[in-house]
Amino acid sequence: MTDLSRPQPRPGVLDVSAYVAGDERSPAKRVFKLSANETPLGPSPRAIEAYKSAADRLHYYPEGSSEALREAIARVHGIHADRIVCGNGSDELLHLLAQCYLGDGDEAIYTEHAFSIYGISTLSVGGKPVVAPERDETAMVDEILARVTDRTRIVFLANPNNPTGTYIPFDEVKRLHAGLPRTVLLVLDAAYAEYVRRNDYASGMELAAEQENVVMTRTFSKIFGLASLRIGWLYGPAHVVDVLNRTRGPFNVNSPAIAAGAAAIADRAHVDASVEHNNRWNAWLTEELTKLGMRVTPSVGNFLLIHFPDEPGKGAVEGDAHLRREGYVLRGMRGYGFPNALRLTIGSEEANRGVVEALRSFLNGAA
């Protein structure tokens, strides 16, 4: 029952299930955190040095538009800096888009196993989430388009998607865009784009450059290894950028983050090394886990969705408990519609080999 004697949140807020971050809980003396899609290579040494160099200026406010960071991003990608907005993680930018383009009862569409922030952002501003089914843990353009109504304001598409690691080809993204009304904003969340090496994939930057109703979001939390600094960015049409700059916090990205981000994105050798490491161990882990009899959703990201056997005592809950005892912390996926799966971040060689052996012992009946 609602207690009307105290302040009440707006409708929809109490329908939100709070986001649960990947944890590190384990009774083992040495713990491998493989629950949050963090890079095992860490940040670029240049980024660390840039971060340290900002320490003697902490008493000054940051430059309010993140100009140095926007210009560094623009140089690397060959895009216009004035059409970039930086944020306190891409989460902030996704929340701002919902805040600015959704009203009470307006609809936002996303797919059934999509990143949970889309639903949180939608509900928190009074919007209505509309969930499109997937096939083989992959977004389906026709299912999304079938759910567009005159109340649709935003379509969120994670490409690649978290937690599945699947993607749709750029031709399908363009087909999705072509089927949307011009008044619907297509939000392409490309948090894992740097990892993808497929000829039919594109992050969506081209669409965001050319179309009035497309934006692309990116992050420094994954391949750049700057998760603790919370840096995200958005590229889109000038009118959307103007709206976000009017509503974001005036100093939403801190100075050390601006400096570290600008240095990180310029260190292409470090990015290439991260991609090489990920490609090698993605393939190896997929093969080894499949040999153990587990189904692994094909992933182009830095993580794998592992499906456990439908056998008593061999499920994801029991597997998670065993892995934690051994010091390997993965991410449970019940909240994403996968009650019998865990998500495994691709880690260091030691972590990757160790988690396979721990799973082998679990499946072979270790207590």
Secondary structure, DSSP 8 states (H G I E B T S, - for coil): ---TTS----TTGGG-----------SSSS-EE-SS---TT-S-HHHHHHHHHTGGGTTS---TT-HHHHHHHHHHHT--GGGEEEEEHHHHHHHHHHHHH--TT-EEEEETTS-THHHHHHHHTT-EEEEE--BTTB--HHHHHTT--TTEEEEEEESS-TTT-----HHHHHHHHHHS-TTSEEEEE-TTGGG---TT---SHHHHHH-TTEEEEEESSSTT--GGG-EEEEE--HHHHHHHHHHS-TT-S-HHHHHHHHHHHH-HHHHHHHHHHHHHHHHHHHHHHHHTT-EEE--SSSEEEEE--SSTT-SHHHHHHHHHHHTEE-EE-GGGT-TTEEEEE---HHHHHHHHHHHHHHHTT--
